[in-house]
């Protein structure tokens, strides 16, 4: 019947109107007591039955979702939204941020949410204004928004009101809610300042923590307190040892960056304890001492140390001879230009250091696992330095005239009288200083490399400024310059004496080179030095006639080419990786050997790609791979341990690394027995982790 | 939990990391191919759209975060802009398994397109969830942009404000719009990855 249908429709329209009126009225009014929304009950509650003027009181949002429904923590995990509180307070009152209780990891299919099931409280601390009259009332209003989900999600909100009497007496706990507040307090993580560092190499979050108490490692749960950073669905693995905790968790493929510091919550649910740590970028070395002073004070200290170190560099055997002679010429030079020379020199030093630091930091940012001293990895660089220092030494010894002839670029340019001369003296100072910085300051600068790049750059520039400082001071202070000894015949003797520290520096560099090449290579470069000396000596001779002059110039040119060729030859004799000693329990990596082992279905293999200059590699070997437990596990499980040394660039190893999408060490790969896919271990190892992986083969 | 079992699980989680990496699509790499039926029964593959930009939108019409963008017309505006101004293909993907929230019949899906005045090239019914898993789609809405050469150029959220309130849309950066404009101007897409926010995909 059409009429009936019309009636029904009108009725339902009226009902709809009433319902929407009611719901909008409900949405506008402030409601007291518990309110019911879809699948959740909400209420604004206080911990005490009255408040004292000028005091504080805990208040909070009590939420009671239906069974199996949940709301969210401040990091909601893979989906969802944290509950939001928006307070309307009387004048003079204020509330703290939410003291979030620790969450639960809730499994949603293949994803994880961090949140709360069952009754829970989000507490804040309210500061009561002191102008309130006892006997009056305090009205708190809270607009709360939440997302409540089971499998499906329903957004909800409520405008909640709470009226609390103001009394001069000490507040009494509200018996109805006392246990709820107590539970929230217990579940609020304790803020601790345990040393903690994190790294994100290889799309993997690795956190090292040094707790000041022993923790139940086996049942510790870990929650990153920042959104969209870790892969929540892959539970963090926690291992312990040497007084450290090691937390590893893959990073989210959707992360948008790396936080400057990483707050994390560690939960011992059984013991009802929780801690909130803040990890800074960097790493802790295994003996527990801090390697990365990422704090402001640590950074300032590093700046001061670098500055002092730079000043000290002036006394190094490779630097002092060069600079002392430059200082002499500066002092004896024309007065008014001295300042500009000093500034040009400083600019030269700073620019070179900035360039070097830029290359280093750039390579690191690109994933190269290199540290300071990386320049010395290149035999070419070391070889050129040997030549430069040797030539400088010969010049000081008087074999040829300082700079009248071709003498290698740096020195040649330093002798141009103008500003560019002083600038290139600065560059030369940096070049000759670099072999000295490596052994003496490697550790300190290694620390700097772990800092955020602007801080690291500042440390390097401080070092450069320290190096330039004495010369700068000399050029700016006539009084200081007057203190310098007057030039005279003694200068020749001084020059000659200064040659010997340079020869010593050459010996040190030859030693470095000898580790990269072999006896043949060393012989080649020593011959190159003789040829170079010959060229320099001949270059300084006076000509007796045009024919002889041409012959001489050809000879000099030829000798220089020969010297460079000698360097090239030295480079071709690369240090052969010695056979692993008979007593060693590893084998050296070759692709052939690995293929052979992989062909055997009963053979499991652990591959370790390492390098002498890789601190992480060395720490991992010392702490984990070389530990008795790991060695025992390798023997018990019949695993062949293969080590590849990437100290020198090695094509086979580079290719191997590339197979795993890496361009740096360390890399640890475990090949299971039955020819299954290899497994990549994390870049920070603990004995427990390795043993466990070995036992699972 | 048993001590040993826990450690086994922990190690398994660590080792699973290598596999999980392989599963996630990578910016700058070819996007995973798919072969999924639309509401008209036609099968669509990524290779069908070579030479055109493709926008993928994971959806679930009952999810409050999807409603946030459909109710004021933000999603529909972006669909029109992508197709009309950028000659892009817009594929709306539903990966809800049968019986779960957001799962719809082809007729219901067409009705939703009509009633919401939506403008996708096609609505794909990924009941098996294979396409969703290939793209590691986690939430609704979850957005992906693939260029003319089949290279993944953007993945993540629809905009920069992870809220469920439509009033927040005007103040947020609309990442898909920005990425399409950058691609059209020959610039790099920035950002290429953002946080996808919303409801869990009901696989």
HADDOCK unambig.tbl for C-alpha pairs under 7 A between the chains (distance, minus, plus):
assign (segid A and resid 79 and name CA) (segid B and resid 139 and name CA) 6.50 0.50 0.50
assign (segid A and resid 79 and name CA) (segid B and resid 197 and name CA) 5.87 0.50 0.50
assign (segid A and resid 79 and name CA) (segid B and resid 198 and name CA) 5.58 0.50 0.50
assign (segid A and resid 79 and name CA) (segid B and resid 199 and name CA) 5.66 0.50 0.50
assign (segid A and resid 79 and name CA) (segid B and resid 200 and name CA) 5.78 0.50 0.50
assign (segid A and resid 80 and name CA) (segid B and resid 198 and name CA) 5.97 0.50 0.50
assign (segid A and resid 80 and name CA) (segid B and resid 199 and name CA) 6.13 0.50 0.50
assign (segid A and resid 152 and name CA) (segid B and resid 101 and name CA) 6.66 0.50 0.50
assign (segid A and resid 153 and name CA) (segid B and resid 63 and name CA) 6.72 0.50 0.50
assign (segid A and resid 153 and name CA) (segid B and resid 199 and name CA) 6.78 0.50 0.50
assign (segid A and resid 154 and name CA) (segid B and resid 64 and name CA) 6.83 0.50 0.50
assign (segid A and resid 155 and name CA) (segid B and resid 64 and name CA) 6.82 0.50 0.50
assign (segid A and resid 218 and name CA) (segid B and resid 3 and name CA) 6.30 0.50 0.50
assign (segid A and resid 218 and name CA) (segid B and resid 6 and name CA) 6.89 0.50 0.50
assign (segid A and resid 228 and name CA) (segid B and resid 195 and name CA) 6.01 0.50 0.50
assign (segid A and resid 234 and name CA) (segid B and resid 13 and name CA) 5.70 0.50 0.50
assign (segid A and resid 235 and name CA) (segid B and resid 13 and name CA) 6.17 0.50 0.50
assign (segid A and resid 237 and name CA) (segid B and resid 10 and name CA) 4.73 0.50 0.50
assign (segid A and resid 237 and name CA) (segid B and resid 11 and name CA) 6.69 0.50 0.50
assign (segid A and resid 237 and name CA) (segid B and resid 13 and name CA) 6.98 0.50 0.50
assign (segid A and resid 237 and name CA) (segid B and resid 14 and name CA) 6.59 0.50 0.50
assign (segid A and resid 249 and name CA) (segid B and resid 14 and name CA) 6.79 0.50 0.50
assign (segid A and resid 250 and name CA) (segid B and resid 17 and name CA) 5.98 0.50 0.50
assign (segid A and resid 253 and name CA) (segid B and resid 24 and name CA) 6.61 0.50 0.50
assign (segid A and resid 254 and name CA) (segid B and resid 156 and name CA) 6.66 0.50 0.50
assign (segid A and resid 254 and name CA) (segid B and resid 193 and name CA) 5.77 0.50 0.50
assign (segid A and resid 254 and name CA) (segid B and resid 194 and name CA) 5.91 0.50 0.50
assign (segid A and resid 254 and name CA) (segid B and resid 195 and name CA) 5.81 0.50 0.50
assign (segid A and resid 255 and name CA) (segid B and resid 194 and name CA) 6.63 0.50 0.50
assign (segid A and resid 255 and name CA) (segid B and resid 195 and name CA) 6.54 0.50 0.50
assign (segid A and resid 256 and name CA) (segid B and resid 193 and name CA) 6.00 0.50 0.50
assign (segid A and resid 256 and name CA) (segid B and resid 194 and name CA) 5.55 0.50 0.50
assign (segid A and resid 256 and name CA) (segid B and resid 195 and name CA) 6.99 0.50 0.50
assign (segid A and resid 679 and name CA) (segid B and resid 15 and name CA) 6.43 0.50 0.50
assign (segid A and resid 679 and name CA) (segid B and resid 18 and name CA) 6.99 0.50 0.50
assign (segid A and resid 680 and name CA) (segid B and resid 15 and name CA) 6.88 0.50 0.50
assign (segid A and resid 680 and name CA) (segid B and resid 18 and name CA) 6.48 0.50 0.50
assign (segid A and resid 681 and name CA) (segid B and resid 15 and name CA) 6.78 0.50 0.50
